[in-house]
Structures are given as structure tokens and as C-alpha cells.
Amino acid sequence: MRSIRVRKVQAVYHLEIAVNDLLVDLERQNKKIKSIQFVDECVAFVVYETDSDLTEFNKVEVSG
């Protein structure tokens, strides 16, 4: 049981790093972040506006 919990913590840590990297990239592209939704410890969605006021999203996923 303990090793499973460690893997989940590691997955959450790696997911947070991946989301932060994406946020930095989107910020450099002048995209406006609308929301960040963490589905579970391995999946998150980042919703943002494009330059033409369209709403798009990126799925961030890590294996855990």
C-alpha cells in the first residue's frame, strides 16, 4: 500500500511540473489562462484564450 501512495505523490508532483511548464509556454505566447482543472493525479486540463478570442485547451497527462 505504501508504494502505491508514493507513486501517486510522484505523479502529482510531475503533473504540477508539466502544468507549470505549459503555463510558462502559454504566457510567452501571450495567451490568457482561463482555468486549470486537475481531473486526478495524472491528468489536468489548461483552458486558455487565443489571440483571436477563441477558447482552446491543452490536456496534460503523466503516467503514474
Secondary structure, 3 states (H helix, E strand, C coil): CHHHHHHHHHHHHHHHHHHHHHHHHHHHCCCEEEEEEECCCCEEEEEEECCCCCEEEEEEECCC
